[in-house]
Amino acid sequence: MYEAERDPYCHSGSSVLKNKAGLTSKEALERFETAMTFARSEEPLPNGRFSATHYRAIHFHLFQDVFPWAGKYRTVRIAKGQSVFCYPENIAAEMTRVFAGLKQQRYLCGLGTSEFAAAAAHFLAELNAIHPFREGNGRTQLTFLTLLAHQAGHPLDLDKLEPDAVLQAMIASFGGDEIDLTNIIADLAS
């Protein structure tokens, strides 16, 4: 669960995010969110140029049925455990920086599997530290990575994905250790 001060995204006196279905139970919202995002993930994803705008369009696509702020950068400070994510006033600039770096790296095209995995892990670690949305960052990251990997010639085998291992690797990458995340991406891309 994310922690945020004076969170206008949540129902008053609750940690449940305001949503289009008007649900006030955490469990009910989780079921609704899972169903809606899964349905949207089965549809064609938005086309784009692997930019911050494209990234926001993917978040909107996945969460448009759930949250009125889908595709919009968050406006509150959030943390998860000891990890404090990018302050909202810096999100736009950081997203511009990270995606300019991706463009400069030619969207990771022309790299061998291990080089691709290391560069993709670093990109994801930076993107995760920014955490631009109030909710849905992980699913948007994975969806974007899948598109990026395919474009770069390293399609991912998501049947091999172990969510708990990815979560632990993302936590480690927040502290600067990208080795496990690199290894996971390399395994998915081989």
C-alpha positions in Angstrom: 0.0 0.0 0.0 1.3 3.4 -0.9 1.6 6.1 1.8 0.7 9.7 0.8 0.1 12.8 2.8 -3.4 14.4 2.5 -4.3 12.3 -0.4 -7.0 13.8 -2.6 -7.0 10.5 -4.7 -8.6 8.6 -1.8 -12.1 8.6 -0.4 -12.3 10.8 2.7 -11.0 9.0 5.8 -9.9 6.0 3.7 -6.9 4.6 1.8 -9.2 3.4 -1.0 -8.6 5.3 -4.2 -11.6 7.1 -5.7 -12.7 5.2 -8.8 -15.2 5.4 -11.6 -17.2 2.6 -10.2 -17.7 4.4 -6.8 -16.3 1.4 -4.9 -15.2 2.1 -1.3 -13.9 -1.4 -0.4 -10.2 -2.1 -1.1 -11.0 -5.7 -2.0 -13.8 -4.7 -4.4 -11.6 -2.1 -6.0 -8.8 -4.6 -6.5 -11.1 -7.1 -8.2 -12.6 -4.3 -10.4 -9.2 -2.9 -11.3 -7.8 -6.3 -12.2 -10.8 -7.2 -14.4 -10.8 -3.8 -16.2 -7.1 -3.6 -16.8 -7.0 -7.2 -18.0 -9.8 -6.6 -20.5 -7.9 -3.5 -21.8 -4.6 -5.4 -22.0 -6.3 -7.8 -24.4 -7.0 -4.9 -26.8 -4.5 -3.3 -29.2 -2.3 -0.9 -27.2 -1.8 2.7 -28.3 0.8 3.4 -31.0 3.5 5.8 -30.1 7.2 6.7 -30.4 8.3 5.2 -27.0 8.1 8.7 -25.5 6.7 9.9 -22.2 3.5 10.8 -24.1 3.3 7.2 -25.3 3.9 6.0 -21.8 1.1 8.1 -20.5 -1.2 6.8 -23.3 -0.5 3.3 -22.2 -1.4 4.1 -18.6 -4.6 5.8 -19.8 -5.5 2.8 -22.0 -5.1 0.3 -19.2 -6.8 2.3 -16.4 -9.3 4.4 -18.3 -12.3 2.4 -16.9 -11.0 2.5 -13.3 -9.6 6.0 -12.5 -10.6 9.4 -13.7 -6.9 10.5 -13.6 -5.7 7.7 -15.8 -2.8 8.8 -17.9 -2.1 11.9 -15.7 0.9 12.4 -13.5 0.3 12.2 -9.8 0.1 15.4 -7.8 0.9 14.0 -4.3 4.1 12.7 -2.7 4.1 9.0 -2.2 6.3 6.3 -0.7 6.2 2.6 -0.3 8.0 1.3 2.7 11.3 3.1 2.9 11.2 4.1 -0.8 10.2 7.7 -1.4 9.3 8.3 -5.0 10.0 11.3 -7.1 8.3 14.4 -5.9 5.3 15.4 -8.1 6.8 18.8 -9.0 9.8 17.0 -10.6 7.9 14.2 -12.5 7.5 15.9 -15.8 11.2 16.9 -16.0 12.4 13.5 -14.9 10.2 11.7 -17.4 11.5 14.0 -20.1 15.1 13.2 -19.1 14.6 9.4 -18.9 12.8 9.2 -22.2 15.4 11.5 -23.9 18.0 9.0 -22.7 16.0 6.1 -24.2 15.8 7.9 -27.5 19.5 8.7 -27.4 20.1 4.9 -26.9 18.1 4.3 -30.0 15.3 2.6 -28.0 17.8 -0.2 -27.1 17.8 -1.5 -30.7 20.9 -3.2 -32.1 22.0 -4.6 -28.7 22.8 -8.2 -27.8 20.5 -9.8 -25.2 22.8 -9.1 -22.2 23.3 -5.5 -23.2 19.6 -5.0 -23.9 18.8 -6.5 -20.5 21.2 -4.3 -18.6 20.0 -1.1 -20.4 16.4 -2.1 -20.0 16.9 -2.8 -16.3 18.5 0.6 -15.8 15.7 2.3 -17.7 13.0 0.5 -15.6 14.9 1.3 -12.4 14.8 5.0 -13.2 11.2 4.9 -14.3 10.2 3.1 -11.1 12.0 5.7 -9.0 9.9 8.4 -10.7 6.7 6.4 -10.2 4.7 9.0 -12.2 1.2 7.7 -11.5 -0.8 7.4 -8.3 -1.5 3.7 -9.1 -0.7 1.3 -11.9 3.0 2.0 -12.3 4.1 -1.6 -12.3 1.6 -2.8 -14.9 2.4 0.2 -17.1 6.2 -0.5 -16.8 5.7 -4.1 -17.8 3.5 -3.3 -20.7 5.9 -0.6 -22.0 8.9 -2.9 -21.5 7.1 -5.6 -23.5 6.5 -3.2 -26.4 10.1 -1.8 -26.2 11.6 -5.3 -26.1 9.7 -6.4 -29.1 10.7 -3.3 -31.0 14.3 -3.8 -30.1 14.3 -7.4 -31.3 14.1 -9.1 -27.9 10.5 -10.2 -27.4 9.8 -11.2 -23.9 8.4 -14.6 -22.8 6.0 -13.4 -20.1 5.1 -17.0 -19.3 8.4 -17.2 -17.5 7.6 -14.1 -15.4 7.7 -14.6 -11.6 6.0 -11.5 -10.1 7.5 -11.9 -6.6 11.0 -12.1 -8.1 10.4 -9.0 -10.2 9.1 -7.1 -7.2 12.2 -7.9 -5.2 14.4 -7.0 -8.1 12.6 -3.7 -8.5 13.0 -2.9 -4.8 16.7 -3.7 -5.1 17.1 -1.6 -8.2 15.6 1.4 -6.2 18.7 1.1 -4.0 21.0 1.0 -7.1 21.4 -2.8 -7.4 20.2 -3.7 -10.9 21.8 -7.1 -11.2 18.7 -9.2 -10.4 16.5 -7.1 -12.7 19.0 -7.4 -15.5 19.1 -11.2 -15.0 15.3 -11.4 -15.0 15.0 -9.4 -18.2 17.7 -11.4 -19.9 15.9 -14.6 -19.0 12.6 -13.3 -20.3 14.3 -12.2 -23.5 16.1 -15.5 -24.3 
